[in-house]
């Protein structure tokens, strides 16, 4: 199964990407590696890790790992407990609804702005994300879907030209992926991928109204899943 969150989050082959992400700063690589481990529950919710153990697991130096930990703490994905280690954020089913509600308005702002300002570079990233999602559905590859979903979010942030909204949305998107990975259903992969592709199409057509509507439908879909989880698990 493919490793997720490599090559800047895009689903690219070597000829498209120009090789591996060796030029990415060490702090960014540390962040991506730790974020992936948290999202995919490799670092289990509620577990405790140490800075040293994370350095050993991802094979990067103390400074980039420490900086990545600080960012993850600010985003609420872990808690730094002096002399007691790093507590990985717990997953409470009812919180998924709260994450979606906080994310909703930001996604509409980003979608409208992306449709207005999308560039050829961003369009290429959207195209790669859409193909990645479709391939993941065909292969029933959940990790590949998460990779493509992150690529979609990064394309949206690039196209929207609104770093304030994009920065606020990024951590909520990560929390949402984590909940989705934990509580997804057998049918949610194709359904979610299909709605993402409709949003991408609206953005690439430069249709702000349609982009707003498709983003709203996507959030509605995700909230319905979150509500079902809350009812089942609480």
N, C-alpha and C positions, 0 to 999 in steps of 0.2 A: 504494500500500500504506500502511496506517495507521501512524503513528508510535507506537512502543511506549513504555510507562512514563510516559505523561502522565496528568493528572487523578488523581494519587494512586495510579496503578497500576490503576485500575478501568476496565472497558470501559463507558463511560457516554456517552450522547449529551448534547447541551447542556442539554436540559430536565431531565435527571436530575441532572446535576452542578452546575447553577447557574452554568455558564460555565466558562471556562478556569481553570487552577490559579494565577492571578495572586497569590492570597493566600499561596501556599506560600513559605516562606523561601528566599532565594537560595541558601543552602548546600544545602538539600534539592534544589532544582532542579538545581544543579550536580552533585550526587551522582547523581541519576537519569539525567541526560544522559550522564555519563561511564560509569556502570554499564552503560547501554544499549550504548554504543559498545564496551565491553569484551566484554559478553555476545555481541553479534552480530558480533564480530570485526572491526568497523570500525576499532578499534585492534587491530592484528594481534598474536597471541601472539608474544612474544619481541621485538617491535619496541620502539623507544625514541622517546619523545615529550618535549616540553618543556612546562613550565608555561605559557609564553607561547603556544605553539601551541594548547594546549587552551583557554585563555582566548579566543583568537580564534575557535576552531571553535564553541564553545557560546555565545559572546556574553554572558558574565557576568563580573563583576569579579574581581580578583585574590584578594581575601580569601575569598569563597565557594568559588572553585575550589581554592584552597590547602587550605581545610578539608576539602573533598570528597576531595582527593588523600590527605590524611592518613588519612581514614576508609578509603579503598580500600586504602591500604598496610597498615593494621591488619588488614584482611580478607584480605590475601594476593593481591589482584587486580593490584597493581603494586608496584614497589619504587622507593623514592626513592634515587637515587644522587647524592650531592653532586657538583656540577660535571660530572656525566655524564648528567643527564636522568632521565627516568622510564621504567623498564623494565616493560613490560606482561608480566604473568605468562605463562609458557609453558604449553602444553597437552601433558601427557604422558599418552597413552591409559590407562596403568595406574593413574593417579591417580584416575580417575573412580570406581573401585571403592572406594578409600580414602575419598573424599568421601561416598559412599553409606553406608559402614559408620559413619562418624562421625555422620552425620545420622540414622541409623535410629532409635535410641532416643529422640532428641528429638522426632521426628515422632509417635511413638506417645504420648508424654507430651502433646504439643499436641493430638492428635486426641481423646484421652480427656477432657482438660480442656475442649476446645471443646464437646464433646457435653454436658458437665455444665453449662457456664456460658453457652452461646450466647444472645445477646440478639437483639432484633429488628433492631438496626442491623447486627450481624454477619451475621444471616441474610440480610438484603438484599444484603450484599456477596457472600456465598456464591452467592446466586442469580445475580447479575450475572456472577460468574466462571464458573459452570456454563454459562450461555447463551453467554458469550464463547468458551468452549472448543468448544462444539458448533458455533457459527457458524464458527469457525476451521477445524474439520475439514471442514465442508461446502465452504468456500471454498479449502481447502488452503493457508491463509494462516499460514505459520510464525511470522511476527512477531506476528500477532494472537494466536496461541496462547501465545507467550511473555508477552504482555501479560496475558492471562487467567490464566496460571499464576502470575504475580507477584501479581495481584489475589487469587487463591486463598490464597497464602501470607500476604498481609497480613490477609485475613479470618480466617485461622487464628490468627495472632498476636493479633488483637483479641479473638476469641472465647475463647481459652484462658485469658486473665487470668493468664498466667505470663510476665512480661517477661524472666525469667532464661533460660528455655528458648527463648523466641522470639528473644532477642538472639543466643544461640549458634547457633540454626538459620538465621538470616537469611543470613549469609555463605555457609554451606554450600549453601543453596538457590540462591544466585546462582552459585556455582561449578558446581553441578549443571546449571543452565540453560545455562551456557556450554558445558559438555561435550556436553549434549544437542543444542544447536544445531549444534555442529561435527560430531558423529558420528551424528546421527539417521538412521534408515532410512525407507524409503517407507511402512512399515506402522506405525511407532512413534507417529505423531501421533494416529490414531484410538484406538489401544490405550491410550495414556497418558491421553488425554482421558476415555475411558470409565471408567478406574479412579479418576480424580480425581472424577468425578461420583458414583460409588458412595460414595466417602468423604464427599463433601458431603452426600449423602442421609442417611447414617448420623448425621452430626453434627446435621443439622436435625431428625432424629427424636429427638434426645437419647439415643441408644443408645450408651453408652460402650463396651460390649463390641464391638458391630459397628464402631464408629469405630476402635477399636484394630485389629481384624482387617483392615479395609479399608486402613488406613495401612500395616499390615504387608505386605499384598498389593501396595500401590503401591511400597514400597521393594524388595520381591522382584522386581517387574517391572523397576524401574530398574536394580537390580543385575545382572539377567540381561542387559540391554542393555550395561551397563558391562563385564561379563565378556566378552561377545562382541566388543566393541571391543578389549579388551586382547589377546584371542587373535589378532584379525585384524591389529592394528597393531604388535604387539611380537614 
